[in-house]
Each structure stands twice: as structure tokens, then as C-alpha cells.
Amino acid sequence: MANRIWAEVFTPAGVKLGIVNLISASITHRLDAAGELSIQVATTDHNAQDWLALWREIRLYWDHPLRGKTYVGSGILQEKSAVNQRTTMWAGQNQLEELRRPNTLQGLIYDDIPVSVAVRDLLTNSSGWSAGVEDGLNDTTRRFDGQTVLQALFTIA
């Protein structure tokens, strides 16, 4: 018996649309950038036709034989391509992509402030993200000129 894999589909506003069964899924994680994901669905799947669209968020799960529903990863759909008449491929990037889109603009300066304050300030440009920062870290002095929020967070960390 094959393990079932599926995607829960959400609008960019976070509203859950439903579940789409997958033929296959692939996720690549990266430590320093957004990773990639791809899914393959049956072209005849009405849920896939109705719910999968560019900029929709998907959360991937599979039915583990012992643990049941197991979260695999999530991402934003950014590309659709027909593999053949029976299947359609969707590709995108994982959730870190949300931190790559906004940037720090020009001349963002943190001058001798706590790391936790700088991190929280950077995340105000990216909805749905928060960070826990350990107490006792030294203050930071940094200047950012147009870097992505993700690059700025890596620099501070």
C-alpha cells in the first residue's frame, strides 16, 4: 500500500481552501536562502483545478504508517507547467521566500541597540513571522542598504 501525500491549500490571506491529493512532491531545504518545492497533481483532479494557483500557500503532509498525519513542509506556488495530458507540475519556494521579498530599503541603521529589538523591527515587514532571541546577547550596530529581510537577519545572527 502506497503512502498518501497531500497538500492543504491556502489563499495569500491565510484562508484554507481545501486538500489536494498529490502524485509526487519534492522539497529542497537551504540554510542560507529559500528552498524549493514542487508537486505533481492529476490534471483531472477538480480540487487541484479549483484551488491551486500562483501565490497560493501549500502545506505538504504524508500519511506515516505509524505516526499518521506528518507535516513535511510548506511553500508558495510560483510556477505551473503541464508535464503531460495526465499530470500538472507546480513549483515554488518554501516559506523563507516571504523574508526574501521585502527589503530593508536604503540607509536602515541600528546603532547600539539590542539584537532582539533589531530582529523584531526587521520582521515587522513580513507578516506572520516572529523570532525568539536569547537574553544576554550584545547590542548591535548595523547598516542595511536594500538587502532582503532574510539577508539582514543572517547578518545580525
Summary of the structure (lengths in Angstrom):
residues: 157
radius of gyration: 18.9
end to end distance: 45.0
largest distance: 59.1
contacts: 433
relative contact order: 0.16
helix: 17%
strand: 45%
